Amino acid sequence: MRAFTVARWMGVDVHIHPTFLLVIVWAIAQWGFGPHGGPFSLLLGLLFVLMIVGSVIVHEFGHVVMARQFGVRVLDVTLWPFGGVARIEQIPAVPRSEFLISLAGPAMNLAIFVALLPPLLLVGLIGGRDTLLAGADVFDRITIVGLVTYLALTNLLIMVFNLIPAFPMDGGRVLRAALTGALDRERATSIAVVLGTVLALATVGWGIWERSILLIAVGLFVAVAAQAESRTAHVESAMRRLRVGQFSLWDMGGVRADQPLTFALRGGPRDLVVTDQGRVIGMLWRTDLLEGLQGGVAGRTVGDVMDRSVFVADVNDSVLDVQQMMNRMNRWAVPVTENGDYKGIFTADRFVHLHRQVTPPIFSGFSVPRDWREAIRDSLGIRR
């Protein structure tokens, strides 16, 4: 199921996954129709859920702010029933950057906990310790003081839970960053994934023992997320080792700027590289081509509508770096050169095709062309 956008903050979209509605349903059943339920209890319960959601968002935007300090682009933030996920463009290459970005989220929860301590201590001094916990069994009944108490404790719990040194928690990324200095990144990722899987199995076992559907669901969520993190790291590492020159398309050498605009339609409308004696001088985008053909084309040439500001990749650039640059520049294609001479064009479609080939667990039935299969094997050092 696709998440839907509910807000945009600091230039980052905030999404909510449809499964998050289960939390709302649970809150209504618990505090609206439970043994101590009622309108006032339901109102406080929904307010509590809203405050926890706010805490999770603050946690994720702690990652966002720190990631921007290191030039790492955050794509979006998504809320799930068991927490939030800040989706970044790439895993930080420098371990110190990943270390600090990972700690920024739990640090925000610690800040919320510390900010709530003064009013809670004041209430405790005035009304006594029992005042803080009066009616604070949040899963049974809820009070105003109990709401604030559990908000503070929940933020502390979120911080501690996220610092567990296993994927997909932030502590797993902290562990990977710490181990990368002594081990390679893939080995460090594997260790954190194994710890996450062990934690997930232990949680599922505990849930079965306690007959707790919630614990079982949390364990399954952690297991799936840990494996997804492993797959992401594996694919990113593979894409970083592949050279874009191996997968660029010659496409008849592009077009010249002095050629008629209609000539660019040979083979169908598509993005084309504009060259001059083998040198890249621009791009003819498919949308510009189609617009340029409207209203008569007499005398119009490729140079009249081509884009002269173009990013050029080298044949030895990694596929991952080129794709990320294409994302940042919002380009669907990029010319590829060798020593300044045009060698081919690399498109978003080819990246998607290649991405599917290096993720066999997901696309196990995908047909792989022989020449691409051999190029991938050579680049990754896989023996035939």
C-alpha positions as CSV (number, residue, x, y, z in Angstrom):
1,M,0.0,0.0,0.0
2,R,1.2,3.5,-0.9
3,A,1.7,6.1,1.8
4,F,-0.2,9.4,1.4
5,T,1.2,12.9,2.0
6,V,-0.2,14.8,5.0
7,A,2.3,17.7,5.4
8,R,5.5,19.3,4.2
9,W,8.0,20.6,6.7
10,M,11.4,22.1,6.0
11,G,11.1,21.1,2.4
12,V,10.5,17.4,3.2
13,D,7.2,15.6,2.6
14,V,5.7,13.8,5.6
15,H,3.8,10.6,4.6
16,I,1.5,8.4,6.7
17,H,1.2,4.7,5.7
18,P,-2.4,3.4,5.6
19,T,-1.5,0.8,8.3
20,F,-1.0,3.7,10.7
21,L,-4.8,3.9,10.9
22,L,-4.7,0.7,13.0
23,V,-3.2,2.9,15.8
24,I,-6.2,5.2,15.6
25,V,-8.7,2.3,15.6
26,W,-6.9,0.8,18.6
27,A,-7.0,4.2,20.5
28,I,-10.7,4.5,19.9
29,A,-11.4,0.9,21.1
30,Q,-9.1,1.3,24.1
31,W,-10.2,4.7,25.4
32,G,-13.6,5.1,23.9
33,F,-15.1,1.7,24.6
34,G,-12.7,0.1,27.1
35,P,-13.6,-0.6,30.8
36,H,-12.8,3.0,31.8
37,G,-13.6,4.5,28.4
38,G,-15.7,7.6,27.7
39,P,-15.6,10.9,25.8
40,F,-13.1,12.6,28.0
41,S,-10.8,9.5,28.2
42,L,-11.0,9.1,24.4
43,L,-10.1,12.8,23.9
44,L,-7.1,12.4,26.2
45,G,-6.1,9.2,24.5
46,L,-6.2,10.6,21.0
47,L,-4.3,13.6,22.3
48,F,-1.7,11.2,23.7
49,V,-1.4,9.4,20.3
50,L,-1.1,12.8,18.5
51,M,1.7,13.8,20.9
52,I,3.6,10.6,20.3
53,V,3.2,11.1,16.6
54,G,4.7,14.6,17.1
55,S,7.6,13.1,19.1
56,V,8.3,10.6,16.3
57,I,8.2,13.4,13.7
58,V,10.6,15.5,15.8
59,H,12.9,12.4,16.0
60,E,12.9,11.9,12.3
61,F,13.5,15.6,11.6
62,G,16.5,15.4,13.9
63,H,17.9,13.0,11.3
64,V,16.9,15.4,8.6
65,V,18.6,18.5,10.1
66,M,21.8,16.6,10.8
67,A,21.8,14.9,7.3
68,R,21.7,18.4,5.7
69,Q,24.7,19.4,7.7
70,F,26.7,16.8,5.8
71,G,25.1,17.4,2.4
72,V,22.9,14.3,2.5
73,R,19.6,14.7,0.8
74,V,16.5,13.5,2.7
75,L,13.7,12.4,0.3
76,D,10.8,12.1,2.7
77,V,9.6,11.0,6.1
78,T,7.0,8.2,6.5
79,L,5.0,7.3,9.7
80,W,4.3,3.6,10.3
81,P,2.5,1.9,13.2
82,F,5.8,1.1,14.9
83,G,7.6,4.4,14.3
84,G,8.9,6.6,11.5
85,V,11.4,6.3,8.7
86,A,13.4,9.2,7.2
87,R,14.4,8.0,3.7
88,I,17.7,9.5,2.6
89,E,19.2,9.5,-0.9
90,Q,22.3,7.5,0.0
91,I,24.1,6.0,3.0
92,P,26.7,8.5,4.1
93,A,30.1,7.4,2.8
94,V,31.9,8.8,5.8
95,P,31.3,6.8,9.0
96,R,31.4,9.9,11.2
97,S,28.6,11.4,9.2
98,E,26.4,8.3,9.6
99,F,27.3,8.2,13.3
100,L,26.1,11.7,14.0
101,I,23.1,11.5,11.7
102,S,21.9,8.3,13.4
103,L,22.3,9.8,16.9
104,A,20.5,13.0,16.0
105,G,17.0,11.3,16.2
106,P,17.4,9.8,19.7
107,A,18.9,13.0,20.9
108,M,15.6,14.8,20.0
109,N,13.7,12.3,22.2
110,L,16.1,12.9,25.0
111,A,15.6,16.7,24.6
112,I,11.8,16.2,24.9
113,F,12.2,14.1,28.0
114,V,14.4,16.7,29.6
115,A,12.0,19.5,28.7
116,L,9.1,17.6,30.4
117,L,11.0,16.9,33.6
118,P,10.6,20.4,35.3
119,P,6.8,20.5,35.1
120,L,6.6,16.8,36.2
121,L,9.0,17.5,39.2
122,L,6.9,20.5,40.1
123,V,3.7,18.4,40.2
124,G,5.5,15.8,42.2
125,L,6.8,18.3,44.7
126,I,3.3,19.8,45.2
127,G,1.1,16.8,45.1
128,G,3.6,14.0,46.0
129,R,5.0,11.1,44.0
130,D,1.6,9.4,43.8
131,T,0.2,12.4,41.9
132,L,2.5,11.6,38.9
133,L,1.2,8.1,38.6
134,A,-2.4,8.6,39.7
135,G,-4.5,7.0,37.0
136,A,-1.5,6.7,34.8
137,D,-2.1,3.2,33.6
138,V,-2.3,4.6,30.1
139,F,-3.5,1.4,28.5
140,D,-6.4,1.2,31.0
141,R,-7.3,4.7,31.9
142,I,-5.7,8.1,31.3
143,T,-5.5,11.4,33.1
144,I,-4.0,14.8,32.3
145,V,-1.0,14.3,34.6
146,G,-0.7,10.7,33.5
147,L,-0.6,11.8,29.9
148,V,2.4,14.1,30.5
149,T,4.1,11.5,32.6
150,Y,3.7,8.8,29.9
151,L,4.7,11.2,27.2
152,A,8.0,11.8,28.9
153,L,8.5,8.1,29.6
154,T,7.6,7.2,26.0
155,N,10.2,9.6,24.6
156,L,12.7,8.0,26.9
157,L,11.6,4.5,25.7
158,I,11.8,5.6,22.0
159,M,15.4,6.9,22.6
160,V,16.5,3.6,24.4
161,F,14.8,1.4,21.8
162,N,16.4,3.2,18.9
163,L,19.8,2.9,20.4
164,I,19.7,-0.9,20.4
165,P,22.8,-1.8,18.3
166,A,20.9,-3.7,15.6
167,F,19.2,-2.9,12.4
168,P,16.8,-1.3,11.6
169,M,17.2,0.8,14.7
170,D,19.4,3.9,14.8
171,G,21.8,2.0,17.0
172,G,22.4,-0.4,14.2
173,R,23.7,2.4,12.0
174,V,25.8,3.7,14.9
175,L,27.3,0.2,15.2
176,R,27.9,0.1,11.5
177,A,29.6,3.4,11.6
178,A,31.8,2.4,14.5
179,L,32.7,-1.0,12.9
180,T,33.4,0.5,9.4
181,G,36.8,1.8,10.6
182,A,38.0,-1.8,11.3
183,L,35.8,-3.7,8.8
184,D,34.5,-2.9,5.4
185,R,31.0,-1.4,5.2
186,E,29.3,-4.6,3.9
187,R,30.7,-6.7,6.7
188,A,29.7,-4.1,9.3
189,T,26.2,-4.0,7.8
190,S,26.0,-7.8,7.9
191,I,26.8,-7.8,11.7
192,A,24.1,-5.2,12.4
193,V,21.6,-7.1,10.3
194,V,22.3,-10.4,12.1
195,L,21.9,-8.7,15.5
196,G,18.6,-7.2,14.3
197,T,17.4,-10.6,13.0
198,V,18.3,-12.2,16.4
199,L,16.4,-9.4,18.2
200,A,13.4,-9.9,16.0
201,L,13.3,-13.6,16.5
202,A,13.6,-13.1,20.3
203,T,10.8,-10.6,20.3
204,V,8.6,-13.0,18.3
205,G,9.4,-15.8,20.7
206,W,8.6,-13.6,23.6
207,G,5.3,-12.6,22.0
208,I,4.4,-16.2,21.5
209,W,5.2,-17.0,25.1
210,E,3.2,-14.0,26.4
211,R,0.5,-14.5,23.7
212,S,1.0,-10.9,22.7
213,I,0.0,-10.0,19.2
214,L,1.7,-6.6,19.6
215,L,5.1,-8.2,20.4
216,I,4.9,-10.6,17.5
217,A,4.0,-7.8,15.1
218,V,6.9,-5.7,16.4
219,G,9.3,-8.7,16.0
220,L,8.1,-9.3,12.4
221,F,8.4,-5.6,11.6
222,V,12.0,-5.5,12.9
223,A,12.9,-8.7,10.9
224,V,11.5,-7.4,7.6
225,A,13.1,-3.9,8.1
226,A,16.5,-5.5,9.0
227,Q,16.5,-7.6,5.8
228,A,15.4,-4.5,3.8
229,E,18.3,-2.6,5.2
230,S,20.7,-5.4,4.2
231,R,19.3,-5.5,0.7
232,T,19.5,-1.7,0.3
233,A,23.2,-1.7,1.5
234,H,24.0,-4.6,-0.9
235,V,22.4,-3.0,-3.9
236,E,24.0,0.4,-3.2
237,S,27.4,-1.2,-2.9
238,A,26.9,-3.1,-6.1
239,M,25.8,0.0,-8.0
240,R,28.7,2.0,-6.7
241,R,31.1,-0.6,-8.2
242,L,29.4,-0.7,-11.6
243,R,30.7,1.8,-14.2
244,V,28.2,3.8,-16.1
245,G,30.2,3.5,-19.4
246,Q,29.3,-0.3,-19.4
247,F,25.6,0.4,-19.6
248,S,25.4,3.5,-21.8
249,L,23.6,3.3,-25.1
250,W,25.3,4.6,-28.3
251,D,22.0,5.6,-29.9
252,M,23.4,6.3,-33.4
253,G,25.8,8.9,-32.0
254,G,23.1,11.5,-31.1
255,V,22.3,14.4,-33.4
256,R,24.0,17.6,-34.6
257,A,22.8,21.1,-33.7
258,D,22.4,22.1,-37.4
259,Q,20.2,19.1,-38.4
260,P,16.5,19.7,-39.0
261,L,14.3,19.2,-36.0
262,T,12.3,16.5,-37.8
263,F,15.5,14.5,-38.1
264,A,15.5,14.0,-34.4
265,L,12.3,12.0,-34.7
266,R,14.0,9.0,-36.3
267,G,13.4,6.0,-34.1
268,G,10.7,7.9,-32.2
269,P,10.7,10.8,-29.8
270,R,13.1,10.5,-27.0
271,D,15.9,12.3,-25.2
272,L,18.9,12.8,-27.5
273,V,22.5,14.0,-27.0
274,V,23.6,16.9,-29.3
275,T,27.2,16.5,-30.5
276,D,29.6,18.4,-32.6
277,Q,32.5,16.4,-34.0
278,G,32.2,13.8,-31.2
279,R,31.9,16.4,-28.4
280,V,28.8,16.9,-26.3
281,I,27.3,20.4,-26.6
282,G,23.8,19.9,-25.3
283,M,20.7,17.8,-24.9
284,L,17.5,17.6,-26.9
285,W,14.8,16.7,-24.4
286,R,11.8,14.7,-25.6
287,T,9.4,17.3,-24.2
288,D,11.2,20.2,-26.0
289,L,11.3,18.2,-29.2
290,L,7.5,17.7,-29.2
291,E,6.8,21.3,-28.2
292,G,9.2,22.5,-31.0
293,L,7.3,20.4,-33.6
294,Q,4.0,22.1,-32.8
295,G,2.9,25.1,-35.0
296,G,5.1,24.3,-38.0
297,V,8.8,23.3,-38.2
298,A,9.9,25.0,-41.3
299,G,13.6,25.9,-41.0
300,R,13.8,24.9,-37.3
301,T,16.9,23.0,-36.3
302,V,18.0,21.0,-33.3
303,G,20.1,23.9,-32.1
304,D,16.9,26.1,-31.8
305,V,15.4,24.1,-29.0
306,M,18.3,22.1,-27.4
307,D,19.4,22.6,-23.8
308,R,23.0,23.9,-23.7
309,S,23.4,23.5,-19.9
310,V,24.0,19.7,-19.5
311,F,25.7,17.5,-17.0
312,V,28.2,15.1,-18.6
313,A,29.3,11.8,-17.0
314,D,32.5,10.0,-17.5
315,V,32.6,6.3,-18.5
316,N,34.4,5.5,-15.2
317,D,31.8,7.2,-13.0
318,S,29.8,4.8,-10.8
319,V,26.2,4.1,-11.8
320,L,25.1,5.2,-8.3
321,D,26.8,8.6,-8.4
322,V,25.4,9.3,-11.9
323,Q,21.9,8.3,-10.8
324,Q,22.0,10.5,-7.7
325,M,23.2,13.4,-9.8
326,M,20.3,12.8,-12.3
327,N,17.9,12.9,-9.3
328,R,19.3,16.2,-8.0
329,M,19.2,17.8,-11.4
330,N,15.8,16.3,-12.3
331,R,17.2,14.8,-15.5
332,W,16.0,11.6,-17.2
333,A,19.2,11.1,-19.2
334,V,22.9,12.0,-19.2
335,P,25.5,11.9,-21.9
336,V,28.5,9.7,-21.2
337,T,32.0,10.6,-22.5
338,E,35.5,9.2,-22.5
339,N,38.3,11.8,-22.6
340,G,35.8,14.3,-23.8
341,D,34.5,12.2,-26.7
342,Y,30.8,11.1,-26.7
343,K,30.4,7.4,-25.9
344,G,26.7,7.0,-25.2
345,I,23.6,8.0,-23.2
346,F,22.6,6.7,-19.8
347,T,18.8,7.0,-19.1
348,A,16.6,6.5,-16.1
349,D,15.0,3.5,-17.8
350,R,18.4,1.8,-18.1
351,F,19.1,2.5,-14.4
352,V,15.8,0.9,-13.4
353,H,16.5,-2.1,-15.6
354,L,20.0,-2.4,-14.1
355,H,18.7,-2.0,-10.5
356,R,16.4,-4.9,-11.1
357,Q,19.2,-7.1,-12.2
358,V,21.3,-6.6,-9.1
359,T,18.4,-7.4,-6.8
360,P,17.7,-11.0,-7.6
361,P,15.8,-11.8,-4.4
362,I,13.1,-9.4,-5.4
363,F,13.2,-9.8,-9.2
364,S,14.1,-13.5,-9.4
365,G,12.2,-14.1,-12.5
366,F,13.6,-11.1,-14.4
367,S,15.4,-11.9,-17.7
368,V,18.9,-10.6,-17.8
369,P,20.6,-10.0,-21.2
370,R,23.8,-11.9,-21.6
371,D,26.1,-8.9,-22.3
372,W,24.7,-7.0,-19.2
373,R,25.2,-10.2,-17.1
374,E,28.8,-10.5,-18.1
375,A,29.5,-6.8,-17.5
376,I,28.0,-7.0,-14.0
377,R,30.0,-10.1,-13.2
378,D,33.3,-8.5,-14.4
379,S,32.6,-5.3,-12.4
380,L,31.7,-7.1,-9.2
381,G,34.5,-9.7,-9.5
382,I,32.1,-12.7,-9.8
383,R,33.6,-15.7,-11.4
384,R,31.7,-17.4,-14.2
